[in-house]
């Protein structure tokens, strides 16, 4: 029992001595440094311009590989996968539907068809972190722009086998499109001193033009060569994984 009490007293004394040494150690000033990072993000976007005639709201998941240097310049590459359940061009399958709004499969049964949005975007980005609204030298208002590509199509889904909707025939209905655009982001980025809580969030804007890659639509029986304007706006939030090692200038408290 006496030995146990001695060990307990020794542990208490060790913890006390360690805490006092931490308090007496001078705190080094916070400083900005280069941070390579990858992010996992989630977003929601609404549509404007001509693309709003085809799709409604969509969701997105994606990632970024980027750098923030000591002078707060920010640059990288970002990509996202987009999906949505609202397709406004609801008549593209009318030439195959019955009066009940269904399609007859290869077995002579009536089956439903559903339409959804699918797409991707990729951008090279460049901007700056403005160290305001916080004492943390590596956090603040993040603003950047980018150039890249926009890709989208209508996903046509059904359960049963339908010969008139084989993979080759679907190309005449899915409005597969590709084009180029610009991206803008304005938000807040936080890189914590303990390196564990790192995130960003803000307003995301995309504008560009896309053109069909199919060239001919079966439902209209006309070539599809028109270029349409794309405007998407919404929010984007992400979790940041820092890839830099600790530097001598870093000094953190829990």
Secondary structure as GFF3:
##gff-version 3
##sequence-region A 1 254
A	DSSP	alpha_helix	2	24	.	.	.	ID=ss1
A	DSSP	beta_strand	35	48	.	.	.	ID=ss2
A	DSSP	three_ten_helix	49	53	.	.	.	ID=ss3
A	DSSP	beta_strand	58	68	.	.	.	ID=ss4
A	DSSP	beta_strand	73	84	.	.	.	ID=ss5
A	DSSP	three_ten_helix	94	96	.	.	.	ID=ss6
A	DSSP	beta_strand	103	104	.	.	.	ID=ss7
A	DSSP	beta_strand	110	111	.	.	.	ID=ss8
A	DSSP	beta_strand	114	130	.	.	.	ID=ss9
A	DSSP	beta_strand	140	157	.	.	.	ID=ss10
A	DSSP	three_ten_helix	163	165	.	.	.	ID=ss11
A	DSSP	alpha_helix	167	170	.	.	.	ID=ss12
A	DSSP	beta_strand	177	191	.	.	.	ID=ss13
A	DSSP	beta_strand	198	212	.	.	.	ID=ss14
A	DSSP	beta_strand	215	217	.	.	.	ID=ss15
A	DSSP	beta_strand	222	224	.	.	.	ID=ss16
A	DSSP	beta_strand	227	242	.	.	.	ID=ss17
###
